[in-house]
Amino acid sequence: MTGNQEFTLPLRVYIEDTDAGGIVYYVNYLKFMERARTEFLRTLGYQHYGLAEEDFQFVVHSCAVRYLKPARIDDALRVTARLDKVGRVALDFVQQVWRNEELLCEAQVKVACVRASDLRPRGLPAALQAEMQAAM
């Protein structure tokens, strides 16, 4: 992923993702988005455990979500993650969940960088910040 591109994670809706009516439970869209951000990091060569060993981790600071249409059991979805802003201690993502060409859900997610030891804010490691900026 280079230069303002979206990272895309394909996934399938399973029964565990749905409510009694077979519709994706609203909070699971946030889980899908978390997976996409995690896999995006993995493409840059970073994993959560490795970052934690360096006393660094990400936490969701805030998110604004719009639910447009429901996903259902067995749907094939694609979840996107695009960096909108890279700051010294926070990243802003625009994320979407699609079924074919139909937008189902979108969110703006701010992820803060903190020390794993005490959860206090800390700056992004320089190498990671450079890679994130290059990906914008």
JOLIN-V343169 format. One record per residue. N is the residue number from 1. RES is the residue in one letter. SS is DSSP state (a for helix, b for strand, c for the rest). D_CENTER is the distance of its C-alpha to the mean C-alpha in Angstrom with 1 decimal. Layout:
# JOLIN-V343169
N/RES/SS/D_CENTER
N/RES/SS/D_CENTER
This chain:
# JOLIN-V343169
1/M/c/14.5
2/T/c/16.8
3/G/c/17.5
4/N/c/15.2
5/Q/c/14.1
6/E/c/11.1
7/F/b/9.4
8/T/b/10.1
9/L/b/9.9
10/P/b/13.0
11/L/b/13.6
12/R/b/16.6
13/V/c/17.2
14/Y/c/19.4
15/I/a/21.9
16/E/a/20.0
17/D/a/17.2
18/T/b/19.9
19/D/c/22.5
20/A/c/26.2
21/G/c/26.3
22/G/c/23.9
23/I/b/21.3
24/V/b/17.6
25/Y/c/17.5
26/Y/a/15.6
27/V/a/13.5
28/N/a/12.3
29/Y/a/10.2
30/L/a/8.1
31/K/a/8.4
32/F/a/7.6
33/M/a/4.2
34/E/a/4.0
35/R/a/6.0
36/A/a/4.6
37/R/a/3.0
38/T/a/6.3
39/E/a/8.2
40/F/a/7.7
41/L/a/9.2
42/R/a/11.7
43/T/a/12.9
44/L/c/13.8
45/G/c/15.7
46/Y/c/14.0
47/Q/c/13.5
48/H/a/12.9
49/Y/a/16.6
50/G/a/17.9
51/L/a/16.3
52/A/a/17.8
53/E/a/21.1
54/E/c/21.0
55/D/c/20.7
56/F/c/17.2
57/Q/b/13.9
58/F/b/10.8
59/V/b/11.0
60/V/b/9.5
61/H/b/12.4
62/S/b/12.2
63/C/b/10.7
64/A/b/12.8
65/V/b/12.5
66/R/b/15.1
67/Y/b/16.1
68/L/c/18.4
69/K/c/19.5
70/P/c/19.3
71/A/c/18.1
72/R/b/20.7
73/I/c/21.5
74/D/c/21.6
75/D/c/19.7
76/A/b/18.0
77/L/b/14.6
78/R/b/12.2
79/V/b/8.6
80/T/b/7.8
81/A/b/5.7
82/R/b/8.5
83/L/b/9.5
84/D/b/12.0
85/K/b/13.6
86/V/b/14.1
87/G/c/16.4
88/R/c/18.3
89/V/c/16.4
90/A/b/13.3
91/L/b/10.5
92/D/b/9.8
93/F/b/7.1
94/V/b/8.4
95/Q/b/6.8
96/Q/b/9.4
97/V/b/10.8
98/W/b/14.2
99/R/b/17.3
100/N/c/19.4
101/E/c/19.8
102/E/b/19.2
103/L/b/16.3
104/L/b/15.7
105/C/b/13.0
106/E/b/11.2
107/A/b/9.5
108/Q/b/9.6
109/V/b/7.6
110/K/b/9.6
111/V/b/8.9
112/A/b/12.4
113/C/b/14.0
114/V/b/16.7
115/R/c/19.5
116/A/c/19.0
117/S/c/22.7
118/D/c/22.9
119/L/c/19.5
120/R/c/21.0
121/P/b/19.3
122/R/c/19.7
123/G/c/19.2
124/L/c/16.8
125/P/c/18.9
126/A/a/20.7
127/A/a/19.8
128/L/a/16.0
129/Q/a/16.4
130/A/a/18.6
131/E/a/16.3
132/M/a/13.4
133/Q/a/16.2
134/A/a/17.5
135/A/a/14.3
136/M/c/14.6
